[in-house]
Amino acid sequence: MSFRYINLLLCLVFFTAGNSLNAQYLIGTVSDTRGHNISYTNVYVEGTTNGTTTNEDGQYRIAINVFPSTVVYKHLGYQTHREVILSLSETKRLNVTLAPEKYTITQVEIIADDNDPANQIMRNAIAKRKYHLQEFKEYSCDVYIKGVQRITEYPKKILGVKIDLSEIQDTATGIVYLSESVSRYNYKFPDKVNEEMISSKVSGSNKAFSFNQASGMDLSFYNSLIDFGDISPRGFVSPLASNAFFYYKFSQVTTYQENGITINKVKVTPKRKHDPVFRGHIYIQDSTWRIHGAGLWITKDSQIEIVDSMFINQVYIPVNKEGTIWNRGSIAFHFGFSFMKFKGGGDFVAVYSNYNTTPAFEKKLFRGGEVMKVRKDSNKRDSIYWENIRPVPLTKIEQNDYVKRDSIITIKESKTYLDSIDAKSNKFQLSNILTGYTFNDRYNKSTYSFSSLLNSIQFNTVEGFSLALTVEKTKELKNKKSYEVYLSARYGFSNRRLNGIGGLNYTYSKKKFASIGVELGSDLVQFNEQKPIASMINSLYSLFDGKNYMKLYKKDYLTISSSRELINGLTGGINITYAQREYVENTTDYSFINSGSVDYTSNVPFTGVSEPELIKNTALITDISLAFVPFQEYISRPDIKYILGSKYPEFSLNMKFANSELLGTDADFFSLSAMIKDDMDVGLLGTFSYWISGGKFIGSHTGFFADYQHFNGNQTIISSFADSRFDLLEYYKYSTNDKYFSIATSHSFGGFLLNKIPLIRKLKLNEVISARYLNAGDFDEHFEFGIGIEKLNIFRIDLVTSIKDNGDISTGIVFGIKGLFGPE
């Protein structure tokens, strides 16, 4: 057995045996001199990293194994309190009152200027920032996390769709997520982490696994820039950043003594309230100039999205016997949010204990990309285990949530209950004709869906108006396997033709993203398989503007496909298609303009396409692809694998070929292509993205236009803003069976510029610039430059200018929702 698993086994023995059999418990409430309970007070045994924190009601519970022991009560803004515990024969209650800080200077804020002592304190702390960041190269510890999220208000309907959260929300408390976890957390400088979740509890589900993650709570103000993910596109400047004096004013509030250490309480104030900065207080130790603790806010003034405000309470404690190394003892996040009439908030608290600052890590521990593993048996712990292991007492509301939800688990999983829920949600309404209809069979884990009429009606010049219907069934099997079966039929009223396809996809390993599928049918498809123009957009342009941009051909085919992850970060796929392909012509000139008749362009994709490239033909095409993300990081759960991404670009290679000697087919070609793309975080300046692609058709070939390399052009004012698109390029003008190369770059400033403009900054818009280049065959080179603004990384509008090497210049405006109505 490896050291890693011996270590985990020892942890389990300690938690389940040592604590419950040998330890005695000290419980109580921590309050201030006015009788108000103090949340998130650090409580720990002096000289150890055995500790906890009080809950929202100020209650604590700590196990004590050795006597006598000194228990330390520590909260920012209050005097540290110590209690000597000589012995415990049974659980003992000890309520503690914390007095306000005892100041050695008058508690009056000094005006922040060069004479303010806080400025020199912060300069000293900033000078020691890198030292403390690298104070120890590696460590391991136990981390307990409790997370609570609530939705207190939500709309009854959104766009006419009824919203019902009764299945996931406790209507009395608003709680939608309550979970606890215990993990062993390992760290190696500068950024290697490995975490193993040993135990997991989710209120209302004894089969679920917690989504708590210690590395997600691992915030350090010793880092210059603090990244909060989706709530801010640029991150936040730490008060200890090298350029902190450009963003902050510092003023000393108090100085006080704690166990012989002088602590400076410094007020942190933004110089410009709309910068990506914190506000609140940070506590700095004299002499060592390390962080003692922090109570800092971020608010809407800092241009955060969705979240209204977030408070971070962080307390550092000594983690070695000598008291010379300090690290986080606890960290708590409290946040509130409001978005599209949804309102709520949450609290996450992490308690760190049992630090080992000289661990003997196994060499393979940080290799392979797995940053977190959730043990298969982590959700099997009973209530006695949690009663013994839980360092932060549950509040009464949390206790009631567990009792209420856990008491009805069996009922909620019963066939009778699930059938009653289905009977309610499966009721058919007339509006379902327009919006679509889904029939759930929760007990058998099956879903049946029928497409909406709104998405089923289309218009194109080959079919005229068409009506489609898609029926789909999904079924979840044992061991997280599943399958999907679908049938789709579409009838064109002008060409009087019925097309239909059917298929089956079987997923046999969600952790390996492994699936196989088969699809066959007869259909009208776009020459560019990526579908550069959506059916709805083409319908609107044809009917209201007389433009038929979508170009179709008839395809009778059978496709067999398979894909899976081969090793971490490397995914492979293969598609084999036999197809009969035939050019089709327009059958209607109907439109809503010009008295209902328009002289549409022909269905030929581009005037330069020759007749031989469109004649009826057969093909047996093999498409093999590989995608590779170096050093990809992931979370391994018993049921699925979650990809976290990588610091390195994604590479892909594609090989596509057809051989006319097989099955007497006509198509004969061989092509290779490669692609590289990446999103690069450039700190306060936002995110830079690039997408580079190139390829070549090799050797002699019998080419049909459907087999050419096509590019995702756009001749409408609607853009998907996909990496591979060209907003001012004709759809098929540059299609080629020769060599090609394209590059697209984009930079999102995340509000870096617009945030400086009064009134405009209230809109919280992100400014974006982009550039794209295409060189294909013998065609003119195509350049595009764009400048635009976006909201929530979803809604966007761009002003785009294109330049060809022959001197042609054109300009246009495009807008849309990112990822919608674009290439597949």
Secondary structure, DSSP 8 states (H G I E B T S, - for coil): --HHHHHHHHHHHIIIIIHHHH-EEEEEEEEETTS-B-TT-EEEETTS--EEE--TTSEEEEEE-SSSEEEEEE-TTB--EEEEE---SS-EE--EEE-B---SS-S-----STTSHHHHHHHHHHHTHHHHHTS-SEEEEEEEEEEEEEEEE--SEETTEE---TTT--TTT-EEEEEEEEEEEEEETTTEEEEEEEEEEETTBSS------HHHH---TTSSEE--GGG-SS-EE-TTSTTHHHHEEEEEEEEEEETTEEEEEEEEEESSTTSS--EEEEEEETTT--EEEEEEEEEGGGT-SSEEEEEEEEEEEE-STTS--EEEEEEEEEEEEEETTEEEEEEEEEEEEEEESS----TTTT-SSEEEEE-TTGGG--HHHHHHH-SS---HHHHHHHHHHHHTHHHHTSHHHHHHHHHHHT---TTHHHH-EEEEETTTTEEEEE--HHHHEEEETTTEEEEEEEEEEEEE-GGG-EEEEEEEEEEETTTTEEEEEEEEEEEEETTTTEEEEEEEEEEEEESSTT-SS-HHHHHHHHHHH------EEEEEEEEEEEEEEEETTEEEEEEEEEEEEEE------B-SSGGGB-----S-S-TT--GGGTS-EEEEEEEEEEEE-TT-EEEE-SS-EEEEE-SS-EEEEEEEEE-TTSTT-S-BEEEEEEEEEEEEE-GGG-EEEEEEEEEEE-S--B--GGGSB--B---SSB----TTB-TTS-SSTT-BSS-EEEEEEEEE-TTTTGGGSTTGGGG--EEEEEEEEEEETTS--EEEEEEEEEETTTEEEEEEEEEETTS-EEEEEEEEETTSSS--
